[in-house]
Amino acid sequence: MRRVAFVGPVASGKSTAAQRVHEQFGHRRVSIGAPVYQIAREIFGMTTKDRALLRTIGMTGRALDPDTWIRKCIESLEDNTTLSELAHAKLGDASTNAV
């Protein structure tokens, strides 16, 4: 199966494009940003979108390991779990979506 990734700035239509590909072809949708949102909600109690917090979490993860977030995405695919539920539950857009 081919993998497709949408990369771009915030609010550029990545989630919309990924959702359309998912609906048309049935590919599983995952979000690289979903674990960032999960950490923000579960550890820091975020209830509304806090871009500064999300940016800090994302940048800190990348500072520790540049592949932190892509590794989490790959783990979700290998474990046959999905981040799409997290992506749908998150409060805003992620920086990358893949289907």
PyMOL commands that set and color helices and strands:
alter all, ss='L'
color gray80, all
select helices_A, chain A and resi 14-25+34-42+51-64+68-78+84-89
alter helices_A, ss='H'
color red, helices_A
select strands_A, chain A and resi 5-7+30-31+96-98
alter strands_A, ss='S'
color yellow, strands_A
deselect
rebuild
show_as cartoon
